[in-house]
């Protein structure tokens, strides 16, 4: 399978939108750019105001209020398929009920993302709310 994803520039634009919504005023975009240049990048993780934001060239996700549940805003087909393949084993090996709940929620998000990507022949999944915001920003030329 050929893995295609959103451009680094658009991932950073989207990360800024999400960060702003979470009350994160300073996002180290240079660090994100550097990490994106690696073949196997590590996500940039930002903690602020009881929120956690993960930014990677393959995904953007966040959690709020020190909650274990994570919301994926953007995920490409490579990351979603890798994570989905690992979820069943992770869930089976986990004993903590909160961790199991989080893993099941993630598995459902990845399944939905893969279903929508496959049904629409798209290379990545982006929450509808953020599609609109990113499209508006791109139209403004920012």
Contact map, one row per residue, 1 for C-alpha under 8 A:
1110000000000000000000000000000000000000000000000000000000000000000000000000000000000000000000000000000000000000000000000000000000000000000000
1111000000000000000000000000000000000000000000000000000000000000000000000000000000000000000000000000000000000000000000000000000000000000000000
1111100000000000000000000000000000000000000000000000000000000000000000000001110000000000000000000000000000000000000000000010000000000000000000
0111110000000000000000000000000000000000000000000000000000000000000000000001110000000000000000000000000000000000000000000011000000000000000000
0011111000000000000000000000000000000000000000000000000001000000000000000001100000000000000000000000000000000000000000000011000000000000000000
0001111101100000000000000000000000000000000000000000000010000000000000000001000000000000000000000000000000000000000000000011000000000000000000
0000111111100000000000000000000000000000000000000000000010000000000000000000000000000000000000000000000000000000000000000000000000000000000000
0000011111110000000000000000000010010000000000000000000010000000000000000000000000000000000000000000000000000000000000000000000000000000000000
0000001111111000000000000000000000000000000000000000000000000000000000000000000000000000000000000000000000000000000000000000000000000000000000
0000011111111100000000000000000000000000000000000000000000000000000000000000000000000000000000000000000000000000000000000000000000000100000000
0000011111111110000000000000000000000000000000000000000010010000000000000000000000000000000000000000000000000000000000000000000000000000000000
0000000111111111000000000000100100000000000000000000000000000000000000000000000000000000000000000000000000000000000000000000000000000000000000
0000000011111111100000000000000000000000000000000000000000000000000000000000000000000000000000000000000000000000000000000000000000000100000000
0000000001111111110000000000000000000000000000000000000000000000000000000000000000000000000000000000000000000000000000000000000001000100000000
0000000000111111111000000000000000000000000000000000001000010000000000000000000000000000000000000000000000000000000000000000000000000000000000
0000000000011111111100000010000000000000000000000000000000000000000000000000000000000000000000000000000000000000000000000000000000000000000000
0000000000001111111110000000000000000000000000000000000000000000000000000000000000000000000000000000000000000000000000000000000000001100000000
0000000000000111111111000000000000000000000000000000000000000000000000000000000000000000000000000000000000000000000000000000000000000000000000
0000000000000011111111111010000000000000000000000000100000000000000000000000000000000000000000000000000000000000000000000000000000000000000000
0000000000000001111111111000000000000000000000000000000000000000000000000000000000000000000000000000000000000000000000000000000000000000000000
0000000000000000111111110000000000000000000000000000000000000000000000000000000000000000000000000000000000000000000000000000000000000000000000
0000000000000000011111110000000000000000000000001010000000000001000000000000000000000000000000000000000000000000000000000000000000000000000000
0000000000000000001111111000000000000000000000011000000000000000000000000000000000000000000000000000000000000000000000000000000000000000000000
0000000000000000001111111110000000000000000000011000000000000000000000000000000000000000000000000000000000000000000000000000000000000000000000
0000000000000000001100111110000000000000000000000000000000000000000000000000000000000000000000000000000000000000000000000000000000000000000000
0000000000000000000000011111000000000000000000000000000000000000000000000000000000000000000000000000000000000000000000000000000000000000000000
0000000000000001001000011111100000000000000001000000000000000000000000000000000000000000000000000000000000000000000000000000000000000000000000
0000000000000000000000000111111100000000000000000000000000000000000000000000000000000000000000000000000000000000000000000000000000000000000000
0000000000010000000000000011111110000000000000000000000000000000000000000000000000000000000000000000000000000000000000000000000000000000000000
0000000000000000000000000001111111000000000000000000000000000000000000000000000000000000000000000000000000000000000000000000000000000000000000
0000000000000000000000000001111111100000000100000000000000000000000000000000000000000000000000000000000000000000000000000000000000000000000000
0000000000010000000000000001111111110000001100000000001100000000000000000000000000000000000000000000000000000000000000000000000000000000000000
0000000100000000000000000000111111111000000000000000000000000000000000000000000000000000000000000000000000000000000000000000000000000000000000
0000000000000000000000000000011111111100000000000000000000000000000000000000000000000000000000000000000000000000000000000000000000000000000000
0000000000000000000000000000001111111100111100000000000100000000000000000000000000000000000000000000000000000000000000000000000000000000000000
0000000100000000000000000000000111111110100000000000000110000000000000000000000000000000000000000000000000000000000000000000000000000000000000
0000000000000000000000000000000011111110100000000000000000000000000000000000000000000000000000000000000000000000000000000000000000000000000000
0000000000000000000000000000000001111111100000000000000000000000000000000000000000000000000000000000000000000000000000000000000000000000000000
0000000000000000000000000000000000011111100000000000000000000000000000000000000000000000000000000000000000000000000000000000000000000000000000
0000000000000000000000000000000000000111110000000000000000000000000000000000000000000000000000000000000000000000000000000000000000000000000000
0000000000000000000000000000000000111111111000000000000110000000000000000000000000000000000000000000000000000000000000000000000000000000000000
0000000000000000000000000000000000100001111100000000000100000000000000000000000000000000000000000000000000000000000000000000000000000000000000
0000000000000000000000000000000100100000111110000000011110000000000000000000000000000000000000000000000000000000000000000000000000000000000000
0000000000000000000000000000001100100000011111000000111100000000000000000000000000000000000000000000000000000000000000000000000000000000000000
0000000000000000000000000000000000000000001111100001111000000000000000000000000000000000000000000000000000000000000000000000000000000000000000
0000000000000000000000000010000000000000000111110001110000000000000000000000000000000000000000000000000000000000000000000000000000000000000000
0000000000000000000000000000000000000000000011111111100000000000000000000000000000000000000000000000000000000000000000000000000000000000000000
0000000000000000000000110000000000000000000001111111000000000000000000000000000000000000000000000000000000000000000000000000000000000000000000
0000000000000000000001110000000000000000000000111110000000000000100000000000000000000000000000000000000000000000000000000000000000000000000000
0000000000000000000000000000000000000000000000111111000000000001110000000000000000000000000000000000000000000000000000000000000000000000000000
0000000000000000000001000000000000000000000000111111100000000111110000000000000000000000000000000000000000000000000000000000000000000000000000
0000000000000000000000000000000000000000000011110111110000000111010000000000000000000000000000000000000000000000000000000000000000000000000000
0000000000000000001000000000000000000000000111100011111000011110000000000000000000000000000000000000000000000000000000000000000000000000000000
0000000000000000000000000000000000000000001111000001111100111100000000000000000000000000000000000000000000000000000000000000000000000000000000
0000000000000010000000000000000100000000001110000000111110111000000000000000000000000000000000000000000000000000000000000000000000000000000000
0000000000000000000000000000000100110000111100000000011111110000000000000000000000000000000000000000000000000000000000000000000000000000000000
0000011100100000000000000000000000010000101000000000001111110000000000000000000000000000000000000000000000000000000000000000000000000000000000
0000100000000000000000000000000000000000000000000000000111110000000000000111011000000000000000000000000000000000000000000000000000000000000000
0000000000000000000000000000000000000000000000000000011111111000000000011111001000000000000000000000000000000000000000000000000000000000000000
0000000000100010000000000000000000000000000000000000111111111100000000011110000000000000000000000000000000000000000000000000000000000000000000
0000000000000000000000000000000000000000000000000000111000111110000001111100000000000000000000000000000000000000000000000000000000000000000000
0000000000000000000000000000000000000000000000000011110000011111000001111000000000000000000000000000000000000000000000000000000000000000000000
0000000000000000000000000000000000000000000000000011100000001111111111100000000000000000000000000000000000000000000000000000000000000000000000
0000000000000000000001000000000000000000000000000111000000000111111001000000000000000000000000000000000000000000000000000000000000000000000000
0000000000000000000000000000000000000000000000001110000000000011111000000000000000000000000000000000000000000000000000000000000000000000000000
0000000000000000000000000000000000000000000000000111000000000011111100000000000000000000000000000000000000000000000000000000000000000000000000
0000000000000000000000000000000000000000000000000000000000000011111111000000000000000000000000000000000000000000000000000000000000000000000000
0000000000000000000000000000000000000000000000000000000000000010011111000000000000000000000000000110010000000000000000000000000000000000000000
0000000000000000000000000000000000000000000000000000000000000010001111100000000000000000000000000000010010000000000000000000000000000000000000
0000000000000000000000000000000000000000000000000000000000001111001111110000000000000000000000000000010001000000000000000000000000000000000000
0000000000000000000000000000000000000000000000000000000000001110000011111000000000000000000000000000000001000000000000000000000000000000000000
0000000000000000000000000000000000000000000000000000000000111100000001111110000000000000000000000000000000001000000000000000001000000000000000
0000000000000000000000000000000000000000000000000000000000111100000000111110000000000000000000000000000000000000000000000000111001000000000000
0000000000000000000000000000000000000000000000000000000001111000000000011111000000000000000000000000000000000000000000000001111000000000000000
0000000000000000000000000000000000000000000000000000000001110000000000011111101100000000000000000000000000000000100000000001110000000000000000
0011110000000000000000000000000000000000000000000000000001100000000000000111111100000000000000000000000000000000000000000011100000000000000000
0011100000000000000000000000000000000000000000000000000000000000000000000011111110000000000000000000000000000000010010000011100000000000000000
0011000000000000000000000000000000000000000000000000000001000000000000000001111111000000000000000000000000000000000000000000000000000000000000
0000000000000000000000000000000000000000000000000000000001100000000000000011111111100000000000000000000000000000000000000000000000000000000000
0000000000000000000000000000000000000000000000000000000000000000000000000011111111110000000000000000000000000110110000000000000000000000000000
0000000000000000000000000000000000000000000000000000000000000000000000000000111111111000000000000000000000000100010000000000000000000000000000
0000000000000000000000000000000000000000000000000000000000000000000000000000011111111100000000000000000000000000000000000000000000000000000000
0000000000000000000000000000000000000000000000000000000000000000000000000000001111111110000000000000000000100100000000000000000000000000000000
0000000000000000000000000000000000000000000000000000000000000000000000000000000111111111000000000000000000100110000000000000000000000000000000
0000000000000000000000000000000000000000000000000000000000000000000000000000000011111111000000000000000000000000000000000000000000000000000000
0000000000000000000000000000000000000000000000000000000000000000000000000000000001111111110000000000000000000000000000000000000000000000000000
0000000000000000000000000000000000000000000000000000000000000000000000000000000000111111111000000000001100100000000000000000000000000000000000
0000000000000000000000000000000000000000000000000000000000000000000000000000000000011111111100000000000000000000000000000000000000000000000000
0000000000000000000000000000000000000000000000000000000000000000000000000000000000000111111110000000000000000000000000000000000000000000000000
0000000000000000000000000000000000000000000000000000000000000000000000000000000000000111111111000000001000000000000000000000000000000000000000
0000000000000000000000000000000000000000000000000000000000000000000000000000000000000011111111000001001100000000000000000000000000000000000000
0000000000000000000000000000000000000000000000000000000000000000000000000000000000000001111111000000000000000000000000000000000000000000000000
0000000000000000000000000000000000000000000000000000000000000000000000000000000000000000111111100000000000000000000000000000000000000000000000
0000000000000000000000000000000000000000000000000000000000000000000000000000000000000000011111111011000000000000000000000000000000000000000000
0000000000000000000000000000000000000000000000000000000000000000000000000000000000000000000011111011000000000000000000000000000000000000000000
0000000000000000000000000000000000000000000000000000000000000000000000000000000000000000000001111111000000000000000000000000000000000000000000
0000000000000000000000000000000000000000000000000000000000000000000000000000000000000000000001111111100000000000000000000000000000000000000000
0000000000000000000000000000000000000000000000000000000000000000000100000000000000000000000000011111110000000000000000000000000000000000000000
0000000000000000000000000000000000000000000000000000000000000000000100000000000000000000000001111111111000000000000000000000000000000000000000
0000000000000000000000000000000000000000000000000000000000000000000000000000000000000000001001111111111100000000000000000000000000000000000000
0000000000000000000000000000000000000000000000000000000000000000000000000000000000000000000000001111111110000000000000000000000000000000000000
0000000000000000000000000000000000000000000000000000000000000000000111000000000000000000000000000111111111000000000000000000000000000000000000
0000000000000000000000000000000000000000000000000000000000000000000000000000000000000010011000000011111111100000000000000000000000000000000000
0000000000000000000000000000000000000000000000000000000000000000000000000000000000000010001000000001111111110000000000000000000000000000000000
0000000000000000000000000000000000000000000000000000000000000000000010000000000000000000000000000000111111111000000000000000000000000000000000
0000000000000000000000000000000000000000000000000000000000000000000001100000000000000000000000000000011111111100000000000000000000000000000000
0000000000000000000000000000000000000000000000000000000000000000000000000000000000110010000000000000001111111110000000000000000000000000000000
0000000000000000000000000000000000000000000000000000000000000000000000000000000000000000000000000000000111111111000000000000000000000000000000
0000000000000000000000000000000000000000000000000000000000000000000000010000000000000000000000000000000011111111100000000000000000000000000000
0000000000000000000000000000000000000000000000000000000000000000000000000000000110110000000000000000000001111111110000000000000000000000000000
0000000000000000000000000000000000000000000000000000000000000000000000000000000100010000000000000000000000111111111000000000000000000000000000
0000000000000000000000000000000000000000000000000000000000000000000000000000000000000000000000000000000000011111111100000000000000000000000000
0000000000000000000000000000000000000000000000000000000000000000000000000010000100000000000000000000000000001111111110000001100000000000000000
0000000000000000000000000000000000000000000000000000000000000000000000000000100110000000000000000000000000000111111111000000100000000000000000
0000000000000000000000000000000000000000000000000000000000000000000000000000000000000000000000000000000000000011111111100000000000000000000000
0000000000000000000000000000000000000000000000000000000000000000000000000000000000000000000000000000000000000001111111110100100000000000000000
0000000000000000000000000000000000000000000000000000000000000000000000000000100000000000000000000000000000000000111111111111100000000000000000
0000000000000000000000000000000000000000000000000000000000000000000000000000000000000000000000000000000000000000011111111100000000000000000000
0000000000000000000000000000000000000000000000000000000000000000000000000000000000000000000000000000000000000000001111111100000000000000000000
0000000000000000000000000000000000000000000000000000000000000000000000000000000000000000000000000000000000000000000111111100000000000000000000
0000000000000000000000000000000000000000000000000000000000000000000000000000000000000000000000000000000000000000000011111110000000000000000000
0000000000000000000000000000000000000000000000000000000000000000000000000000000000000000000000000000000000000000000111111111100000000000000000
0011110000000000000000000000000000000000000000000000000000000000000000000001100000000000000000000000000000000000000010001111100000000000000000
0001110000000000000000000000000000000000000000000000000000000000000000000111100000000000000000000000000000000000100010000111110000000000000000
0000000000000000000000000000000000000000000000000000000000000000000000001111100000000000000000000000000000000000110110000111111000000000000000
0000000000000000000000000000000000000000000000000000000000000000000000001110000000000000000000000000000000000000000000000001111101100000000000
0000000000000000000000000000000000000000000000000000000000000000000000011100000000000000000000000000000000000000000000000000111111100000000000
0000000000000000000000000000000000000000000000000000000000000000000000000000000000000000000000000000000000000000000000000000011111110000000000
0000000000000000000000000000000000000000000000000000000000000000000000000000000000000000000000000000000000000000000000000000001111111000000000
0000000000000100000000000000000000000000000000000000000000000000000000001000000000000000000000000000000000000000000000000000011111111100000000
0000000000000000000000000000000000000000000000000000000000000000000000000000000000000000000000000000000000000000000000000000011111111110000000
0000000000000000000000000000000000000000000000000000000000000000000000000000000000000000000000000000000000000000000000000000000111111111000000
0000000000000000100000000000000000000000000000000000000000000000000000000000000000000000000000000000000000000000000000000000000011111111100000
0000000001001100100000000000000000000000000000000000000000000000000000000000000000000000000000000000000000000000000000000000000001111111110000
0000000000000000000000000000000000000000000000000000000000000000000000000000000000000000000000000000000000000000000000000000000000111111111000
0000000000000000000000000000000000000000000000000000000000000000000000000000000000000000000000000000000000000000000000000000000000011111111100
0000000000000000000000000000000000000000000000000000000000000000000000000000000000000000000000000000000000000000000000000000000000001111111111
0000000000000000000000000000000000000000000000000000000000000000000000000000000000000000000000000000000000000000000000000000000000000111111111
0000000000000000000000000000000000000000000000000000000000000000000000000000000000000000000000000000000000000000000000000000000000000011111111
0000000000000000000000000000000000000000000000000000000000000000000000000000000000000000000000000000000000000000000000000000000000000001111111
0000000000000000000000000000000000000000000000000000000000000000000000000000000000000000000000000000000000000000000000000000000000000000111111
0000000000000000000000000000000000000000000000000000000000000000000000000000000000000000000000000000000000000000000000000000000000000000111111
